[in-house]
Amino acid sequence: MTTPDTTGTAGHHLRAALDRAGLTYRIDPWPGALANIIVTDEPGNVFIIPAPDGTEVRITDDEGVTAYPPNEHRGWVALHYAHAEDDIEHAEVYRSTSTDVDADSTLAAESIAEFMASRSTP
């Protein structure tokens, strides 16, 4: 699978923040990215960050999209899933209603990095 081009989207800002935080991720366009969100099948809907313990964090907006203009940003939602195939059971890692895509992306990435560090501690 090729990585979706996020240029010019809010997802590009998120991608840059995740890169700065040193987080590894993949971008998936599949439906069911986050529980209780109807996700359309367009590129860049969800960033999936694998945790050291085999679980994962998924981040997108409240509508399950990251491929939209940055000036339309209304906050990120990051949820932790204990099982990759599970779209129901999750715990919230980060949620905001910020309209500042750069600041929000940085805070989201920092929160996820901190969460990941807590998952790798025995």
Phi and psi restraints in degrees (range 20) as a CNS / XPLOR table:
assign (resid 1 and name C) (resid 2 and name N)
       (resid 2 and name CA) (resid 2 and name C) 1.0 -84.2 20.0 2
assign (resid 2 and name N) (resid 2 and name CA)
       (resid 2 and name C) (resid 3 and name N) 1.0 151.5 20.0 2
assign (resid 2 and name C) (resid 3 and name N)
       (resid 3 and name CA) (resid 3 and name C) 1.0 -79.0 20.0 2
assign (resid 3 and name N) (resid 3 and name CA)
       (resid 3 and name C) (resid 4 and name N) 1.0 128.6 20.0 2
assign (resid 3 and name C) (resid 4 and name N)
       (resid 4 and name CA) (resid 4 and name C) 1.0 -59.8 20.0 2
assign (resid 4 and name N) (resid 4 and name CA)
       (resid 4 and name C) (resid 5 and name N) 1.0 144.8 20.0 2
assign (resid 4 and name C) (resid 5 and name N)
       (resid 5 and name CA) (resid 5 and name C) 1.0 -79.4 20.0 2
assign (resid 5 and name N) (resid 5 and name CA)
       (resid 5 and name C) (resid 6 and name N) 1.0 118.5 20.0 2
assign (resid 5 and name C) (resid 6 and name N)
       (resid 6 and name CA) (resid 6 and name C) 1.0 -99.6 20.0 2
assign (resid 6 and name N) (resid 6 and name CA)
       (resid 6 and name C) (resid 7 and name N) 1.0 3.8 20.0 2
assign (resid 6 and name C) (resid 7 and name N)
       (resid 7 and name CA) (resid 7 and name C) 1.0 -51.6 20.0 2
assign (resid 7 and name N) (resid 7 and name CA)
       (resid 7 and name C) (resid 8 and name N) 1.0 131.4 20.0 2
assign (resid 7 and name C) (resid 8 and name N)
       (resid 8 and name CA) (resid 8 and name C) 1.0 80.1 20.0 2
assign (resid 8 and name N) (resid 8 and name CA)
       (resid 8 and name C) (resid 9 and name N) 1.0 7.9 20.0 2
assign (resid 8 and name C) (resid 9 and name N)
       (resid 9 and name CA) (resid 9 and name C) 1.0 -116.7 20.0 2
assign (resid 9 and name N) (resid 9 and name CA)
       (resid 9 and name C) (resid 10 and name N) 1.0 166.9 20.0 2
assign (resid 9 and name C) (resid 10 and name N)
       (resid 10 and name CA) (resid 10 and name C) 1.0 -60.7 20.0 2
assign (resid 10 and name N) (resid 10 and name CA)
       (resid 10 and name C) (resid 11 and name N) 1.0 -34.7 20.0 2
assign (resid 10 and name C) (resid 11 and name N)
       (resid 11 and name CA) (resid 11 and name C) 1.0 -59.0 20.0 2
assign (resid 11 and name N) (resid 11 and name CA)
       (resid 11 and name C) (resid 12 and name N) 1.0 -30.1 20.0 2
assign (resid 11 and name C) (resid 12 and name N)
       (resid 12 and name CA) (resid 12 and name C) 1.0 -65.1 20.0 2
assign (resid 12 and name N) (resid 12 and name CA)
       (resid 12 and name C) (resid 13 and name N) 1.0 -39.7 20.0 2
assign (resid 12 and name C) (resid 13 and name N)
       (resid 13 and name CA) (resid 13 and name C) 1.0 -66.1 20.0 2
assign (resid 13 and name N) (resid 13 and name CA)
       (resid 13 and name C) (resid 14 and name N) 1.0 -40.8 20.0 2
assign (resid 13 and name C) (resid 14 and name N)
       (resid 14 and name CA) (resid 14 and name C) 1.0 -64.4 20.0 2
assign (resid 14 and name N) (resid 14 and name CA)
       (resid 14 and name C) (resid 15 and name N) 1.0 -44.9 20.0 2
assign (resid 14 and name C) (resid 15 and name N)
       (resid 15 and name CA) (resid 15 and name C) 1.0 -57.6 20.0 2
assign (resid 15 and name N) (resid 15 and name CA)
       (resid 15 and name C) (resid 16 and name N) 1.0 -44.5 20.0 2
assign (resid 15 and name C) (resid 16 and name N)
       (resid 16 and name CA) (resid 16 and name C) 1.0 -62.7 20.0 2
assign (resid 16 and name N) (resid 16 and name CA)
       (resid 16 and name C) (resid 17 and name N) 1.0 -40.9 20.0 2
assign (resid 16 and name C) (resid 17 and name N)
       (resid 17 and name CA) (resid 17 and name C) 1.0 -67.3 20.0 2
assign (resid 17 and name N) (resid 17 and name CA)
       (resid 17 and name C) (resid 18 and name N) 1.0 -41.0 20.0 2
assign (resid 17 and name C) (resid 18 and name N)
       (resid 18 and name CA) (resid 18 and name C) 1.0 -64.7 20.0 2
assign (resid 18 and name N) (resid 18 and name CA)
       (resid 18 and name C) (resid 19 and name N) 1.0 -39.1 20.0 2
assign (resid 18 and name C) (resid 19 and name N)
       (resid 19 and name CA) (resid 19 and name C) 1.0 -62.9 20.0 2
assign (resid 19 and name N) (resid 19 and name CA)
       (resid 19 and name C) (resid 20 and name N) 1.0 -46.3 20.0 2
assign (resid 19 and name C) (resid 20 and name N)
       (resid 20 and name CA) (resid 20 and name C) 1.0 -60.2 20.0 2
assign (resid 20 and name N) (resid 20 and name CA)
       (resid 20 and name C) (resid 21 and name N) 1.0 -34.5 20.0 2
assign (resid 20 and name C) (resid 21 and name N)
       (resid 21 and name CA) (resid 21 and name C) 1.0 -79.7 20.0 2
assign (resid 21 and name N) (resid 21 and name CA)
       (resid 21 and name C) (resid 22 and name N) 1.0 -5.3 20.0 2
assign (resid 21 and name C) (resid 22 and name N)
       (resid 22 and name CA) (resid 22 and name C) 1.0 74.8 20.0 2
assign (resid 22 and name N) (resid 22 and name CA)
       (resid 22 and name C) (resid 23 and name N) 1.0 24.0 20.0 2
assign (resid 22 and name C) (resid 23 and name N)
       (resid 23 and name CA) (resid 23 and name C) 1.0 -90.9 20.0 2
assign (resid 23 and name N) (resid 23 and name CA)
       (resid 23 and name C) (resid 24 and name N) 1.0 137.3 20.0 2
assign (resid 23 and name C) (resid 24 and name N)
       (resid 24 and name CA) (resid 24 and name C) 1.0 -89.1 20.0 2
assign (resid 24 and name N) (resid 24 and name CA)
       (resid 24 and name C) (resid 25 and name N) 1.0 138.7 20.0 2
assign (resid 24 and name C) (resid 25 and name N)
       (resid 25 and name CA) (resid 25 and name C) 1.0 -152.3 20.0 2
assign (resid 25 and name N) (resid 25 and name CA)
       (resid 25 and name C) (resid 26 and name N) 1.0 167.4 20.0 2
assign (resid 25 and name C) (resid 26 and name N)
       (resid 26 and name CA) (resid 26 and name C) 1.0 -132.8 20.0 2
assign (resid 26 and name N) (resid 26 and name CA)
       (resid 26 and name C) (resid 27 and name N) 1.0 158.1 20.0 2
assign (resid 26 and name C) (resid 27 and name N)
       (resid 27 and name CA) (resid 27 and name C) 1.0 -113.0 20.0 2
assign (resid 27 and name N) (resid 27 and name CA)
       (resid 27 and name C) (resid 28 and name N) 1.0 122.6 20.0 2
assign (resid 27 and name C) (resid 28 and name N)
       (resid 28 and name CA) (resid 28 and name C) 1.0 -116.7 20.0 2
assign (resid 28 and name N) (resid 28 and name CA)
       (resid 28 and name C) (resid 29 and name N) 1.0 137.6 20.0 2
assign (resid 28 and name C) (resid 29 and name N)
       (resid 29 and name CA) (resid 29 and name C) 1.0 -95.8 20.0 2
assign (resid 29 and name N) (resid 29 and name CA)
       (resid 29 and name C) (resid 30 and name N) 1.0 9.0 20.0 2
assign (resid 29 and name C) (resid 30 and name N)
       (resid 30 and name CA) (resid 30 and name C) 1.0 -79.5 20.0 2
assign (resid 30 and name N) (resid 30 and name CA)
       (resid 30 and name C) (resid 31 and name N) 1.0 151.3 20.0 2
assign (resid 30 and name C) (resid 31 and name N)
       (resid 31 and name CA) (resid 31 and name C) 1.0 -66.3 20.0 2
assign (resid 31 and name N) (resid 31 and name CA)
       (resid 31 and name C) (resid 32 and name N) 1.0 159.4 20.0 2
assign (resid 31 and name C) (resid 32 and name N)
       (resid 32 and name CA) (resid 32 and name C) 1.0 81.5 20.0 2
assign (resid 32 and name N) (resid 32 and name CA)
       (resid 32 and name C) (resid 33 and name N) 1.0 25.0 20.0 2
assign (resid 32 and name C) (resid 33 and name N)
       (resid 33 and name CA) (resid 33 and name C) 1.0 -63.9 20.0 2
assign (resid 33 and name N) (resid 33 and name CA)
       (resid 33 and name C) (resid 34 and name N) 1.0 -40.7 20.0 2
assign (resid 33 and name C) (resid 34 and name N)
       (resid 34 and name CA) (resid 34 and name C) 1.0 -133.2 20.0 2
assign (resid 34 and name N) (resid 34 and name CA)
       (resid 34 and name C) (resid 35 and name N) 1.0 144.2 20.0 2
assign (resid 34 and name C) (resid 35 and name N)
       (resid 35 and name CA) (resid 35 and name C) 1.0 -58.6 20.0 2
assign (resid 35 and name N) (resid 35 and name CA)
       (resid 35 and name C) (resid 36 and name N) 1.0 142.5 20.0 2
assign (resid 35 and name C) (resid 36 and name N)
       (resid 36 and name CA) (resid 36 and name C) 1.0 65.6 20.0 2
assign (resid 36 and name N) (resid 36 and name CA)
       (resid 36 and name C) (resid 37 and name N) 1.0 16.8 20.0 2
assign (resid 36 and name C) (resid 37 and name N)
       (resid 37 and name CA) (resid 37 and name C) 1.0 -120.8 20.0 2
assign (resid 37 and name N) (resid 37 and name CA)
       (resid 37 and name C) (resid 38 and name N) 1.0 130.2 20.0 2
assign (resid 37 and name C) (resid 38 and name N)
       (resid 38 and name CA) (resid 38 and name C) 1.0 -84.5 20.0 2
assign (resid 38 and name N) (resid 38 and name CA)
       (resid 38 and name C) (resid 39 and name N) 1.0 117.2 20.0 2
assign (resid 38 and name C) (resid 39 and name N)
       (resid 39 and name CA) (resid 39 and name C) 1.0 -107.2 20.0 2
assign (resid 39 and name N) (resid 39 and name CA)
       (resid 39 and name C) (resid 40 and name N) 1.0 127.6 20.0 2
assign (resid 39 and name C) (resid 40 and name N)
       (resid 40 and name CA) (resid 40 and name C) 1.0 -77.8 20.0 2
assign (resid 40 and name N) (resid 40 and name CA)
       (resid 40 and name C) (resid 41 and name N) 1.0 160.1 20.0 2
assign (resid 40 and name C) (resid 41 and name N)
       (resid 41 and name CA) (resid 41 and name C) 1.0 -93.3 20.0 2
assign (resid 41 and name N) (resid 41 and name CA)
       (resid 41 and name C) (resid 42 and name N) 1.0 70.9 20.0 2
assign (resid 41 and name C) (resid 42 and name N)
       (resid 42 and name CA) (resid 42 and name C) 1.0 -125.7 20.0 2
assign (resid 42 and name N) (resid 42 and name CA)
       (resid 42 and name C) (resid 43 and name N) 1.0 151.5 20.0 2
assign (resid 42 and name C) (resid 43 and name N)
       (resid 43 and name CA) (resid 43 and name C) 1.0 -58.1 20.0 2
assign (resid 43 and name N) (resid 43 and name CA)
       (resid 43 and name C) (resid 44 and name N) 1.0 143.1 20.0 2
assign (resid 43 and name C) (resid 44 and name N)
       (resid 44 and name CA) (resid 44 and name C) 1.0 78.6 20.0 2
assign (resid 44 and name N) (resid 44 and name CA)
       (resid 44 and name C) (resid 45 and name N) 1.0 26.4 20.0 2
assign (resid 44 and name C) (resid 45 and name N)
       (resid 45 and name CA) (resid 45 and name C) 1.0 -72.1 20.0 2
assign (resid 45 and name N) (resid 45 and name CA)
       (resid 45 and name C) (resid 46 and name N) 1.0 -36.1 20.0 2
assign (resid 45 and name C) (resid 46 and name N)
       (resid 46 and name CA) (resid 46 and name C) 1.0 -141.9 20.0 2
assign (resid 46 and name N) (resid 46 and name CA)
       (resid 46 and name C) (resid 47 and name N) 1.0 136.1 20.0 2
assign (resid 46 and name C) (resid 47 and name N)
       (resid 47 and name CA) (resid 47 and name C) 1.0 -98.5 20.0 2
assign (resid 47 and name N) (resid 47 and name CA)
       (resid 47 and name C) (resid 48 and name N) 1.0 128.0 20.0 2
assign (resid 47 and name C) (resid 48 and name N)
       (resid 48 and name CA) (resid 48 and name C) 1.0 -113.6 20.0 2
assign (resid 48 and name N) (resid 48 and name CA)
       (resid 48 and name C) (resid 49 and name N) 1.0 122.0 20.0 2
assign (resid 48 and name C) (resid 49 and name N)
       (resid 49 and name CA) (resid 49 and name C) 1.0 -112.5 20.0 2
assign (resid 49 and name N) (resid 49 and name CA)
       (resid 49 and name C) (resid 50 and name N) 1.0 112.5 20.0 2
assign (resid 49 and name C) (resid 50 and name N)
       (resid 50 and name CA) (resid 50 and name C) 1.0 -72.8 20.0 2
assign (resid 50 and name N) (resid 50 and name CA)
       (resid 50 and name C) (resid 51 and name N) 1.0 137.2 20.0 2
assign (resid 50 and name C) (resid 51 and name N)
       (resid 51 and name CA) (resid 51 and name C) 1.0 -91.4 20.0 2
assign (resid 51 and name N) (resid 51 and name CA)
       (resid 51 and name C) (resid 52 and name N) 1.0 156.7 20.0 2
assign (resid 51 and name C) (resid 52 and name N)
       (resid 52 and name CA) (resid 52 and name C) 1.0 -58.8 20.0 2
assign (resid 52 and name N) (resid 52 and name CA)
       (resid 52 and name C) (resid 53 and name N) 1.0 -24.7 20.0 2
assign (resid 52 and name C) (resid 53 and name N)
       (resid 53 and name CA) (resid 53 and name C) 1.0 -91.9 20.0 2
assign (resid 53 and name N) (resid 53 and name CA)
       (resid 53 and name C) (resid 54 and name N) 1.0 9.8 20.0 2
assign (resid 53 and name C) (resid 54 and name N)
       (resid 54 and name CA) (resid 54 and name C) 1.0 91.2 20.0 2
assign (resid 54 and name N) (resid 54 and name CA)
       (resid 54 and name C) (resid 55 and name N) 1.0 -4.2 20.0 2
assign (resid 54 and name C) (resid 55 and name N)
       (resid 55 and name CA) (resid 55 and name C) 1.0 -88.1 20.0 2
assign (resid 55 and name N) (resid 55 and name CA)
       (resid 55 and name C) (resid 56 and name N) 1.0 -174.3 20.0 2
assign (resid 55 and name C) (resid 56 and name N)
       (resid 56 and name CA) (resid 56 and name C) 1.0 -150.0 20.0 2
assign (resid 56 and name N) (resid 56 and name CA)
       (resid 56 and name C) (resid 57 and name N) 1.0 155.7 20.0 2
assign (resid 56 and name C) (resid 57 and name N)
       (resid 57 and name CA) (resid 57 and name C) 1.0 -112.9 20.0 2
assign (resid 57 and name N) (resid 57 and name CA)
       (resid 57 and name C) (resid 58 and name N) 1.0 135.5 20.0 2
assign (resid 57 and name C) (resid 58 and name N)
       (resid 58 and name CA) (resid 58 and name C) 1.0 -117.7 20.0 2
assign (resid 58 and name N) (resid 58 and name CA)
       (resid 58 and name C) (resid 59 and name N) 1.0 134.5 20.0 2
assign (resid 58 and name C) (resid 59 and name N)
       (resid 59 and name CA) (resid 59 and name C) 1.0 -129.7 20.0 2
assign (resid 59 and name N) (resid 59 and name CA)
       (resid 59 and name C) (resid 60 and name N) 1.0 135.9 20.0 2
assign (resid 59 and name C) (resid 60 and name N)
       (resid 60 and name CA) (resid 60 and name C) 1.0 -162.2 20.0 2
assign (resid 60 and name N) (resid 60 and name CA)
       (resid 60 and name C) (resid 61 and name N) 1.0 -168.5 20.0 2
assign (resid 60 and name C) (resid 61 and name N)
       (resid 61 and name CA) (resid 61 and name C) 1.0 -96.3 20.0 2
assign (resid 61 and name N) (resid 61 and name CA)
       (resid 61 and name C) (resid 62 and name N) 1.0 -178.4 20.0 2
assign (resid 61 and name C) (resid 62 and name N)
       (resid 62 and name CA) (resid 62 and name C) 1.0 -63.0 20.0 2
assign (resid 62 and name N) (resid 62 and name CA)
       (resid 62 and name C) (resid 63 and name N) 1.0 -18.3 20.0 2
assign (resid 62 and name C) (resid 63 and name N)
       (resid 63 and name CA) (resid 63 and name C) 1.0 -101.7 20.0 2
assign (resid 63 and name N) (resid 63 and name CA)
       (resid 63 and name C) (resid 64 and name N) 1.0 4.8 20.0 2
assign (resid 63 and name C) (resid 64 and name N)
       (resid 64 and name CA) (resid 64 and name C) 1.0 77.6 20.0 2
assign (resid 64 and name N) (resid 64 and name CA)
       (resid 64 and name C) (resid 65 and name N) 1.0 30.8 20.0 2
assign (resid 64 and name C) (resid 65 and name N)
       (resid 65 and name CA) (resid 65 and name C) 1.0 -134.5 20.0 2
assign (resid 65 and name N) (resid 65 and name CA)
       (resid 65 and name C) (resid 66 and name N) 1.0 143.6 20.0 2
assign (resid 65 and name C) (resid 66 and name N)
       (resid 66 and name CA) (resid 66 and name C) 1.0 -122.8 20.0 2
assign (resid 66 and name N) (resid 66 and name CA)
       (resid 66 and name C) (resid 67 and name N) 1.0 -12.0 20.0 2
assign (resid 66 and name C) (resid 67 and name N)
       (resid 67 and name CA) (resid 67 and name C) 1.0 -93.4 20.0 2
assign (resid 67 and name N) (resid 67 and name CA)
       (resid 67 and name C) (resid 68 and name N) 1.0 73.6 20.0 2
assign (resid 67 and name C) (resid 68 and name N)
       (resid 68 and name CA) (resid 68 and name C) 1.0 -143.9 20.0 2
assign (resid 68 and name N) (resid 68 and name CA)
       (resid 68 and name C) (resid 69 and name N) 1.0 163.8 20.0 2
assign (resid 68 and name C) (resid 69 and name N)
       (resid 69 and name CA) (resid 69 and name C) 1.0 -60.7 20.0 2
assign (resid 69 and name N) (resid 69 and name CA)
       (resid 69 and name C) (resid 70 and name N) 1.0 137.6 20.0 2
assign (resid 69 and name C) (resid 70 and name N)
       (resid 70 and name CA) (resid 70 and name C) 1.0 -56.3 20.0 2
assign (resid 70 and name N) (resid 70 and name CA)
       (resid 70 and name C) (resid 71 and name N) 1.0 -32.6 20.0 2
assign (resid 70 and name C) (resid 71 and name N)
       (resid 71 and name CA) (resid 71 and name C) 1.0 -72.4 20.0 2
assign (resid 71 and name N) (resid 71 and name CA)
       (resid 71 and name C) (resid 72 and name N) 1.0 -5.9 20.0 2
assign (resid 71 and name C) (resid 72 and name N)
       (resid 72 and name CA) (resid 72 and name C) 1.0 -100.3 20.0 2
assign (resid 72 and name N) (resid 72 and name CA)
       (resid 72 and name C) (resid 73 and name N) 1.0 8.5 20.0 2
assign (resid 72 and name C) (resid 73 and name N)
       (resid 73 and name CA) (resid 73 and name C) 1.0 -64.0 20.0 2
assign (resid 73 and name N) (resid 73 and name CA)
       (resid 73 and name C) (resid 74 and name N) 1.0 136.1 20.0 2
assign (resid 73 and name C) (resid 74 and name N)
       (resid 74 and name CA) (resid 74 and name C) 1.0 -133.2 20.0 2
assign (resid 74 and name N) (resid 74 and name CA)
       (resid 74 and name C) (resid 75 and name N) 1.0 20.2 20.0 2
assign (resid 74 and name C) (resid 75 and name N)
       (resid 75 and name CA) (resid 75 and name C) 1.0 114.6 20.0 2
assign (resid 75 and name N) (resid 75 and name CA)
       (resid 75 and name C) (resid 76 and name N) 1.0 151.8 20.0 2
assign (resid 75 and name C) (resid 76 and name N)
       (resid 76 and name CA) (resid 76 and name C) 1.0 -103.9 20.0 2
assign (resid 76 and name N) (resid 76 and name CA)
       (resid 76 and name C) (resid 77 and name N) 1.0 154.7 20.0 2
assign (resid 76 and name C) (resid 77 and name N)
       (resid 77 and name CA) (resid 77 and name C) 1.0 -129.6 20.0 2
assign (resid 77 and name N) (resid 77 and name CA)
       (resid 77 and name C) (resid 78 and name N) 1.0 123.6 20.0 2
assign (resid 77 and name C) (resid 78 and name N)
       (resid 78 and name CA) (resid 78 and name C) 1.0 -119.5 20.0 2
assign (resid 78 and name N) (resid 78 and name CA)
       (resid 78 and name C) (resid 79 and name N) 1.0 124.5 20.0 2
assign (resid 78 and name C) (resid 79 and name N)
       (resid 79 and name CA) (resid 79 and name C) 1.0 -122.4 20.0 2
assign (resid 79 and name N) (resid 79 and name CA)
       (resid 79 and name C) (resid 80 and name N) 1.0 142.8 20.0 2
assign (resid 79 and name C) (resid 80 and name N)
       (resid 80 and name CA) (resid 80 and name C) 1.0 -98.4 20.0 2
assign (resid 80 and name N) (resid 80 and name CA)
       (resid 80 and name C) (resid 81 and name N) 1.0 131.3 20.0 2
assign (resid 80 and name C) (resid 81 and name N)
       (resid 81 and name CA) (resid 81 and name C) 1.0 -117.8 20.0 2
assign (resid 81 and name N) (resid 81 and name CA)
       (resid 81 and name C) (resid 82 and name N) 1.0 126.6 20.0 2
assign (resid 81 and name C) (resid 82 and name N)
       (resid 82 and name CA) (resid 82 and name C) 1.0 -72.3 20.0 2
assign (resid 82 and name N) (resid 82 and name CA)
       (resid 82 and name C) (resid 83 and name N) 1.0 -26.2 20.0 2
assign (resid 82 and name C) (resid 83 and name N)
       (resid 83 and name CA) (resid 83 and name C) 1.0 -130.1 20.0 2
assign (resid 83 and name N) (resid 83 and name CA)
       (resid 83 and name C) (resid 84 and name N) 1.0 124.9 20.0 2
assign (resid 83 and name C) (resid 84 and name N)
       (resid 84 and name CA) (resid 84 and name C) 1.0 -56.8 20.0 2
assign (resid 84 and name N) (resid 84 and name CA)
       (resid 84 and name C) (resid 85 and name N) 1.0 -32.8 20.0 2
assign (resid 84 and name C) (resid 85 and name N)
       (resid 85 and name CA) (resid 85 and name C) 1.0 -83.2 20.0 2
assign (resid 85 and name N) (resid 85 and name CA)
       (resid 85 and name C) (resid 86 and name N) 1.0 -3.7 20.0 2
assign (resid 85 and name C) (resid 86 and name N)
       (resid 86 and name CA) (resid 86 and name C) 1.0 -93.7 20.0 2
assign (resid 86 and name N) (resid 86 and name CA)
       (resid 86 and name C) (resid 87 and name N) 1.0 122.9 20.0 2
assign (resid 86 and name C) (resid 87 and name N)
       (resid 87 and name CA) (resid 87 and name C) 1.0 -106.2 20.0 2
assign (resid 87 and name N) (resid 87 and name CA)
       (resid 87 and name C) (resid 88 and name N) 1.0 9.5 20.0 2
assign (resid 87 and name C) (resid 88 and name N)
       (resid 88 and name CA) (resid 88 and name C) 1.0 -111.7 20.0 2
assign (resid 88 and name N) (resid 88 and name CA)
       (resid 88 and name C) (resid 89 and name N) 1.0 -57.8 20.0 2
assign (resid 88 and name C) (resid 89 and name N)
       (resid 89 and name CA) (resid 89 and name C) 1.0 -77.8 20.0 2
assign (resid 89 and name N) (resid 89 and name CA)
       (resid 89 and name C) (resid 90 and name N) 1.0 117.7 20.0 2
assign (resid 89 and name C) (resid 90 and name N)
       (resid 90 and name CA) (resid 90 and name C) 1.0 -154.3 20.0 2
assign (resid 90 and name N) (resid 90 and name CA)
       (resid 90 and name C) (resid 91 and name N) 1.0 165.2 20.0 2
assign (resid 90 and name C) (resid 91 and name N)
       (resid 91 and name CA) (resid 91 and name C) 1.0 -128.6 20.0 2
assign (resid 91 and name N) (resid 91 and name CA)
       (resid 91 and name C) (resid 92 and name N) 1.0 141.3 20.0 2
assign (resid 91 and name C) (resid 92 and name N)
       (resid 92 and name CA) (resid 92 and name C) 1.0 -76.4 20.0 2
assign (resid 92 and name N) (resid 92 and name CA)
       (resid 92 and name C) (resid 93 and name N) 1.0 130.6 20.0 2
assign (resid 92 and name C) (resid 93 and name N)
       (resid 93 and name CA) (resid 93 and name C) 1.0 -102.2 20.0 2
assign (resid 93 and name N) (resid 93 and name CA)
       (resid 93 and name C) (resid 94 and name N) 1.0 -37.7 20.0 2
assign (resid 93 and name C) (resid 94 and name N)
       (resid 94 and name CA) (resid 94 and name C) 1.0 -157.2 20.0 2
assign (resid 94 and name N) (resid 94 and name CA)
       (resid 94 and name C) (resid 95 and name N) 1.0 142.2 20.0 2
assign (resid 94 and name C) (resid 95 and name N)
       (resid 95 and name CA) (resid 95 and name C) 1.0 -153.8 20.0 2
assign (resid 95 and name N) (resid 95 and name CA)
       (resid 95 and name C) (resid 96 and name N) 1.0 136.9 20.0 2
assign (resid 95 and name C) (resid 96 and name N)
       (resid 96 and name CA) (resid 96 and name C) 1.0 -146.7 20.0 2
assign (resid 96 and name N) (resid 96 and name CA)
       (resid 96 and name C) (resid 97 and name N) 1.0 168.2 20.0 2
assign (resid 96 and name C) (resid 97 and name N)
       (resid 97 and name CA) (resid 97 and name C) 1.0 -122.4 20.0 2
assign (resid 97 and name N) (resid 97 and name CA)
       (resid 97 and name C) (resid 98 and name N) 1.0 22.4 20.0 2
assign (resid 97 and name C) (resid 98 and name N)
       (resid 98 and name CA) (resid 98 and name C) 1.0 -66.2 20.0 2
assign (resid 98 and name N) (resid 98 and name CA)
       (resid 98 and name C) (resid 99 and name N) 1.0 142.1 20.0 2
assign (resid 98 and name C) (resid 99 and name N)
       (resid 99 and name CA) (resid 99 and name C) 1.0 -99.3 20.0 2
assign (resid 99 and name N) (resid 99 and name CA)
       (resid 99 and name C) (resid 100 and name N) 1.0 -2.6 20.0 2
assign (resid 99 and name C) (resid 100 and name N)
       (resid 100 and name CA) (resid 100 and name C) 1.0 -90.5 20.0 2
assign (resid 100 and name N) (resid 100 and name CA)
       (resid 100 and name C) (resid 101 and name N) 1.0 96.8 20.0 2
assign (resid 100 and name C) (resid 101 and name N)
       (resid 101 and name CA) (resid 101 and name C) 1.0 -61.7 20.0 2
assign (resid 101 and name N) (resid 101 and name CA)
       (resid 101 and name C) (resid 102 and name N) 1.0 -36.4 20.0 2
assign (resid 101 and name C) (resid 102 and name N)
       (resid 102 and name CA) (resid 102 and name C) 1.0 -68.8 20.0 2
assign (resid 102 and name N) (resid 102 and name CA)
       (resid 102 and name C) (resid 103 and name N) 1.0 -50.2 20.0 2
assign (resid 102 and name C) (resid 103 and name N)
       (resid 103 and name CA) (resid 103 and name C) 1.0 -63.3 20.0 2
assign (resid 103 and name N) (resid 103 and name CA)
       (resid 103 and name C) (resid 104 and name N) 1.0 -42.5 20.0 2
assign (resid 103 and name C) (resid 104 and name N)
       (resid 104 and name CA) (resid 104 and name C) 1.0 -64.8 20.0 2
assign (resid 104 and name N) (resid 104 and name CA)
       (resid 104 and name C) (resid 105 and name N) 1.0 -42.0 20.0 2
assign (resid 104 and name C) (resid 105 and name N)
       (resid 105 and name CA) (resid 105 and name C) 1.0 -63.4 20.0 2
assign (resid 105 and name N) (resid 105 and name CA)
       (resid 105 and name C) (resid 106 and name N) 1.0 -42.0 20.0 2
assign (resid 105 and name C) (resid 106 and name N)
       (resid 106 and name CA) (resid 106 and name C) 1.0 -63.3 20.0 2
assign (resid 106 and name N) (resid 106 and name CA)
       (resid 106 and name C) (resid 107 and name N) 1.0 -46.5 20.0 2
assign (resid 106 and name C) (resid 107 and name N)
       (resid 107 and name CA) (resid 107 and name C) 1.0 -64.0 20.0 2
assign (resid 107 and name N) (resid 107 and name CA)
       (resid 107 and name C) (resid 108 and name N) 1.0 -39.6 20.0 2
assign (resid 107 and name C) (resid 108 and name N)
       (resid 108 and name CA) (resid 108 and name C) 1.0 -63.2 20.0 2
assign (resid 108 and name N) (resid 108 and name CA)
       (resid 108 and name C) (resid 109 and name N) 1.0 -47.0 20.0 2
assign (resid 108 and name C) (resid 109 and name N)
       (resid 109 and name CA) (resid 109 and name C) 1.0 -62.7 20.0 2
assign (resid 109 and name N) (resid 109 and name CA)
       (resid 109 and name C) (resid 110 and name N) 1.0 -42.0 20.0 2
assign (resid 109 and name C) (resid 110 and name N)
       (resid 110 and name CA) (resid 110 and name C) 1.0 -63.3 20.0 2
assign (resid 110 and name N) (resid 110 and name CA)
       (resid 110 and name C) (resid 111 and name N) 1.0 -41.7 20.0 2
assign (resid 110 and name C) (resid 111 and name N)
       (resid 111 and name CA) (resid 111 and name C) 1.0 -63.6 20.0 2
assign (resid 111 and name N) (resid 111 and name CA)
       (resid 111 and name C) (resid 112 and name N) 1.0 -42.2 20.0 2
assign (resid 111 and name C) (resid 112 and name N)
       (resid 112 and name CA) (resid 112 and name C) 1.0 -66.9 20.0 2
assign (resid 112 and name N) (resid 112 and name CA)
       (resid 112 and name C) (resid 113 and name N) 1.0 -41.9 20.0 2
assign (resid 112 and name C) (resid 113 and name N)
       (resid 113 and name CA) (resid 113 and name C) 1.0 -61.1 20.0 2
assign (resid 113 and name N) (resid 113 and name CA)
       (resid 113 and name C) (resid 114 and name N) 1.0 -43.0 20.0 2
assign (resid 113 and name C) (resid 114 and name N)
       (resid 114 and name CA) (resid 114 and name C) 1.0 -63.2 20.0 2
assign (resid 114 and name N) (resid 114 and name CA)
       (resid 114 and name C) (resid 115 and name N) 1.0 -42.8 20.0 2
assign (resid 114 and name C) (resid 115 and name N)
       (resid 115 and name CA) (resid 115 and name C) 1.0 -61.9 20.0 2
assign (resid 115 and name N) (resid 115 and name CA)
       (resid 115 and name C) (resid 116 and name N) 1.0 -44.8 20.0 2
assign (resid 115 and name C) (resid 116 and name N)
       (resid 116 and name CA) (resid 116 and name C) 1.0 -61.5 20.0 2
assign (resid 116 and name N) (resid 116 and name CA)
       (resid 116 and name C) (resid 117 and name N) 1.0 -40.7 20.0 2
assign (resid 116 and name C) (resid 117 and name N)
       (resid 117 and name CA) (resid 117 and name C) 1.0 -61.5 20.0 2
assign (resid 117 and name N) (resid 117 and name CA)
       (resid 117 and name C) (resid 118 and name N) 1.0 -37.2 20.0 2
assign (resid 117 and name C) (resid 118 and name N)
       (resid 118 and name CA) (resid 118 and name C) 1.0 -69.9 20.0 2
assign (resid 118 and name N) (resid 118 and name CA)
       (resid 118 and name C) (resid 119 and name N) 1.0 -26.4 20.0 2
assign (resid 118 and name C) (resid 119 and name N)
       (resid 119 and name CA) (resid 119 and name C) 1.0 -77.3 20.0 2
assign (resid 119 and name N) (resid 119 and name CA)
       (resid 119 and name C) (resid 120 and name N) 1.0 -22.7 20.0 2
assign (resid 119 and name C) (resid 120 and name N)
       (resid 120 and name CA) (resid 120 and name C) 1.0 -91.2 20.0 2
assign (resid 120 and name N) (resid 120 and name CA)
       (resid 120 and name C) (resid 121 and name N) 1.0 -7.1 20.0 2
assign (resid 120 and name C) (resid 121 and name N)
       (resid 121 and name CA) (resid 121 and name C) 1.0 -79.3 20.0 2
assign (resid 121 and name N) (resid 121 and name CA)
       (resid 121 and name C) (resid 122 and name N) 1.0 126.4 20.0 2
